[in-house]
Amino acid sequence: MKLYYHPNSPNCVDVLATANQLGIALDIELVDLMKGAQRQLEYLNINANGRVPALVDGDFKLSESNAIMQYIASQKANSLWPDDLRARADITRWQFWQASQWNRGAGMLVWENLIKKFLNLGAPDPAKIKEGTELFNASAAVLDSHLQGRKFIVGDNLTLADFSVAAMLVYAGPGRYPLENYSNIRAWYARIAALDAWKKALPPMPS
Ligand SMILES: N[C@@H](CCC(=O)N[C@@H](CS)C(=O)NCC(=O)O)C(=O)O
């Protein structure tokens, strides 16, 4: 299986962590986002959205990080993606939540506080920071209270839900997420960050 990726993409970190945790080897190919490789016809034939990650397995092409994680984890029996239908539905629920809610506020804060600086797009916009902070707090409150008394998001074990939701926290520092009131999230993320599979998947951190 070939994974088209960029090391700084949080949507690639969770895919790589999944493969690492399961000991599944991926053939890795860099898509140089800084040079616009994602918009070249060659890559658009793999993922018409012009985004990473994308997976190619023989004549099968798959985009969307969460779908890719489920596909990789379906290659063999494991507790990241257990066979139990209700566990799978619950994991999928959190993956949808990550893509539709959690990433909105975090993504806005990362854009304003980190990416704009890299792309020379000017100072953070205070209105966007306010909006991002409100969105972040609304989702973080839900996650933090869900994590009360739990080690992981679904059931008693690490699952794909943990990797998907943890991915955006990779940039919590430079993105200046307001995490101080969310001790359950901080403790849970520390458990994920301690995993070798996660450490190996992490991007080089911006200074
Ligand atoms: N929902 C997609 C999001 C993918 C995505 O937004 N990837 C970003 C990197 S984190 C990207 O490729 N951006 C390139 C661009 O927008 O030009 C997923 O989970 O795979």
Ligand as a Chemical Component Dictionary entry (heavy atoms), coordinates in Angstrom:
data_LIG
# 
_chem_comp.id                   LIG 
_chem_comp.type                 NON-POLYMER 
_chem_comp.pdbx_formal_charge   0 
_chem_comp.three_letter_code    LIG 
# 
loop_
_chem_comp_atom.comp_id 
_chem_comp_atom.atom_id 
_chem_comp_atom.alt_atom_id 
_chem_comp_atom.type_symbol 
_chem_comp_atom.charge 
_chem_comp_atom.model_Cartn_x 
_chem_comp_atom.model_Cartn_y 
_chem_comp_atom.model_Cartn_z 
_chem_comp_atom.pdbx_ordinal 
LIG N1  N1  N 0 -10.679 15.660 5.402  1  
LIG C1  C1  C 0 -9.370  15.449 4.830  2  
LIG C2  C2  C 0 -8.548  16.716 5.015  3  
LIG C3  C3  C 0 -7.230  16.637 4.280  4  
LIG C4  C4  C 0 -6.493  17.969 4.308  5  
LIG O1  O1  O 0 -7.093  19.028 4.539  6  
LIG N2  N2  N 0 -5.189  17.922 4.062  7  
LIG C5  C5  C 0 -4.390  19.136 4.038  8  
LIG C6  C6  C 0 -3.135  18.952 4.868  9  
LIG S1  S1  S 0 -3.511  18.758 6.591  10 
LIG C7  C7  C 0 -3.928  19.395 2.610  11 
LIG O2  O2  O 0 -3.600  18.479 1.892  12 
LIG N3  N3  N 0 -3.880  20.659 2.194  13 
LIG C8  C8  C 0 -3.349  21.023 0.922  14 
LIG C9  C9  C 0 -4.110  22.132 0.272  15 
LIG O3  O3  O 0 -5.185  22.496 0.798  16 
LIG O4  O4  O 0 -3.634  22.645 -0.732 17 
LIG C10 C10 C 0 -8.714  14.247 5.505  18 
LIG O5  O5  O 0 -8.998  13.988 6.682  19 
LIG O6  O6  O 0 -7.938  13.534 4.857  20 
# 
loop_
_chem_comp_bond.comp_id 
_chem_comp_bond.atom_id_1 
_chem_comp_bond.atom_id_2 
_chem_comp_bond.value_order 
_chem_comp_bond.pdbx_ordinal 
LIG N1  C1  SING 1  
LIG C1  C2  SING 2  
LIG C1  C10 SING 3  
LIG C2  C3  SING 4  
LIG C3  C4  SING 5  
LIG C4  O1  DOUB 6  
LIG C4  N2  SING 7  
LIG N2  C5  SING 8  
LIG C5  C6  SING 9  
LIG C5  C7  SING 10 
LIG C6  S1  SING 11 
LIG C7  O2  DOUB 12 
LIG C7  N3  SING 13 
LIG N3  C8  SING 14 
LIG C8  C9  SING 15 
LIG C9  O3  DOUB 16 
LIG C9  O4  SING 17 
LIG C10 O5  DOUB 18 
LIG C10 O6  SING 19 
# 
